[in-house]
Amino acid sequence: MKRIIMLVVWAMSFENCLGSGTDQPIAMRVSEAGTFYIPIHIKGLEQTDFLVDTGSSHTIINEKSLAILKANGQAKYANQIRGVTADGTVKNVSLYTIQSIDVGHGCVLKNVDVAVFPGESRRFWGSAP
């Protein structure tokens, strides 16, 4: 399966992990381009890295990942939102709630809302004004 790069939004809180008595740091990897990645695992998908983008307003997955999650009962439709891609294009995007994301092997975030981009897209975006 092709490696799927996803985008993490830090609008979600790590309080669940920090308050659990596990003070283990989450290792970040720096790419040649200077972007930061952290290891994640979503049940039903292979382990991969999330791109850490503090300017984004949602976690993003692609339709290929969503299809796998839906087939395994791991994703539920939430609603439509309006977003702006990195090139300024405004899009209506489906928002799904996925059961959990394990960040850094032990920090489990539950009921995470993710925006879904077409195909195997990796384009980044933020909220539309």
Beta strands, then each sheet from edge to edge (+ up, - down):
strand 1: 6-8
strand 2: 29-30
strand 3: 36-41
strand 4: 48-52
strand 5: 59-62
strand 6: 75-85
strand 7: 90-103
strand 8: 107-117
strand 9: 125-127
sheet 1: 1+ 4+ 3- 2+
sheet 2: 1+ 4+ 3- 7+ 6- 9+
sheet 3: 1+ 4+ 3- 7+ 8- 5-
end
